[in-house]
Amino acid sequence: MPAKIEFSNILNIRIMNREYLIAMKLKSFRYYKNDISDIIEILKEHQDRNDPISLQEICTAVENLYGNWNSKEIMTSFDEKYPDIIQKDNINDIILSLKQKKNSK
């Protein structure tokens, strides 16, 4: 989870652990915000430092933050059923629609 650093009781900075940052980017998975390239760069940077991030660390972070991978599974399933439909300008509408559909069941 995030660490908190305080400077002179004035400035508080929260530092996100690497696996939690990746978990948040995977969960939001915003094409228009470069989440995919950010994830790749984070993984590459830690690999280059001989401090790789394991899939288990990422899975644990996702489960700690969100309980499961549900939204990612919904989007993957949609993309498999309707390839080439998800675009930058309609992603939020698709997510909202799928969540509403799932909740109505």
C-alpha positions in Angstrom: 0.0 0.0 0.0 1.1 3.6 -0.3 3.8 5.0 2.0 3.3 8.4 3.5 6.1 11.0 3.7 5.7 14.2 5.6 7.8 17.3 5.4 7.7 19.8 8.2 4.1 19.0 9.0 3.2 21.0 5.8 3.5 18.7 2.9 2.3 15.2 2.8 3.4 12.9 -0.1 2.0 9.5 -0.7 4.2 7.1 -2.6 2.6 4.2 -4.4 4.3 0.9 -4.5 5.2 -0.4 -7.9 2.8 -3.3 -8.0 -0.1 -1.1 -6.8 0.6 1.4 -9.5 0.4 -1.3 -12.1 -2.7 -2.7 -10.5 -4.5 0.6 -10.8 -3.4 1.1 -14.4 -4.6 -2.4 -15.3 -7.9 -1.9 -13.5 -8.6 1.4 -15.2 -7.0 0.3 -18.5 -7.6 3.7 -20.2 -6.4 3.6 -23.8 -6.4 7.4 -24.1 -4.2 7.8 -21.0 -1.3 5.5 -22.2 -1.8 3.0 -19.3 -0.5 0.1 -21.4 2.8 1.9 -22.3 3.1 3.1 -18.6 2.8 -0.5 -17.4 5.4 -1.7 -19.9 7.8 1.0 -18.9 7.4 0.3 -15.2 8.0 -3.4 -15.7 11.0 -2.8 -18.0 12.6 -0.3 -15.6 12.4 -2.7 -12.7 13.6 -5.6 -14.9 16.6 -3.4 -15.9 17.4 -2.8 -12.2 17.3 -6.5 -11.5 14.3 -6.0 -9.4 11.5 -7.6 -11.5 7.9 -7.4 -10.5 6.2 -10.7 -10.4 2.7 -11.5 -11.7 1.9 -12.7 -8.2 2.8 -9.3 -6.7 0.5 -7.6 -9.2 -2.3 -10.1 -8.6 -2.0 -9.6 -4.9 -2.1 -5.8 -5.3 -5.2 -6.1 -7.6 -7.0 -8.3 -5.0 -6.0 -6.0 -2.1 -7.3 -2.9 -3.9 -10.3 -4.2 -5.8 -11.1 -7.7 -4.6 -10.8 -9.3 -8.0 -10.1 -8.8 -11.7 -13.8 -8.5 -12.7 -13.8 -5.3 -14.8 -10.8 -6.5 -16.8 -12.5 -9.8 -17.5 -15.7 -8.0 -18.6 -13.7 -5.8 -21.1 -11.7 -8.8 -22.4 -14.9 -10.8 -22.9 -16.5 -7.9 -24.8 -13.4 -7.4 -27.0 -13.4 -11.1 -27.9 -17.1 -11.0 -28.8 -17.0 -7.7 -30.6 -13.4 -7.1 -32.0 -12.4 -3.6 -33.1 -15.5 -2.0 -31.4 -13.6 -0.5 -28.4 -12.1 2.8 -29.3 -10.7 5.7 -27.4 -13.9 7.8 -27.7 -16.3 5.1 -26.7 -14.5 3.1 -24.0 -16.2 4.9 -21.1 -19.7 4.3 -22.5 -18.9 0.7 -23.1 -17.7 0.1 -19.6 -20.7 1.9 -18.1 -23.1 -0.1 -20.3 -21.5 -3.4 -19.4 -21.5 -2.6 -15.7 -25.2 -1.7 -15.8 -26.0 -4.8 -17.7 -24.1 -7.0 -15.2 -25.7 -5.3 -12.2 -29.2 -5.7 -13.6 -28.8 -9.5 -13.7 
